[in-house]
Amino acid sequence: MIKDLKLKKAIIVIVLGIVALIVAKIMEEYRLAGHNIVLAISGVLLIVGALISIYPILFAKKVDKDGKKVELQPVAKEAITEETAS
């Protein structure tokens, strides 16, 4: 599902945010200057990662003509034709 909905970038950004959070906490423990900046960067990365992961849900394609039913349909890699199916 991660590959189908193209959430790889979101996961990478969230992991970078978590790593930045850990670095900020280590810097705070050793009382190094600049830990607030790293903490702010961590927060921004986590928010951006969350927004990127919500993007496919917000812009899902409507399945029926009335617009009452909405489903997530990942983008097909290639169109399957009768020649390739057999």
Buried (B, 14 or more C-beta within 10 A) or exposed (E): EEEEBEBEEBEEBBEBBBEBBEBBEEBEEEEEEEBEEBBEBBBEBBEBBBEBBEBBEEEEEEEEEEEEEEEEEEEEEEEEEEEEEE
